[in-house]
Amino acid sequence: MSGAFGLRLFAARIEAAAAIIMGLVTLLIFVSAFMRYIAGAPIPDAHDFGRLALGIAIFWGASIVNFSGAHISVDLLHAAVGPRVRRAMDIFATAIVLIAFGTLTVMMGTNAADVFATGEHSYDLRLPIWPAYWLMVAGCALATLVTALRLIMLSTGTEAERLETSPQLPDAEV
């Protein structure tokens, strides 16, 4: 197992899967628009498939962003303070993200259970949509789990070691 808690390879695979799903959503939207406006024959359930796949990609991608700490941020205050205050700020911010994603996971789980219980389905093909909802919940739960791992790593000081040994995403500066 390589990386912090053996998650580096797993994170790379999740990131690749989310990117592939985003590419497929883009292709689906393009082909659907082409078929609707040029050929006059829309793809059945393209809207439902697109929105559900987009939700899955977003929540599974959020787990990678939460683990790497590569959120878009304004680092003016963060850069102006010393390392101890920076670490305290990182711990506080990660704890807030953990609470938010934990709450979101519970609420999404309740919603997915409702979708399953009511038997909601896609508009055209009448396919059940509950599996997509549970995949979104699983992605959100994974984001909660990796955020908790990140909080532990920040609190114990192992975060600095992980950052030195893992490839970094470029920081977004605002």
Salt bridges, closest charged atoms under 4 A:
ASP48 OD1 - ARG51 NE 3.21
ASP90 OD1 - HIS78 NE2 2.93
GLU159 OE2 - ARG150 NH1 2.31
GLU159 OE2 - ARG162 NH2 3.05
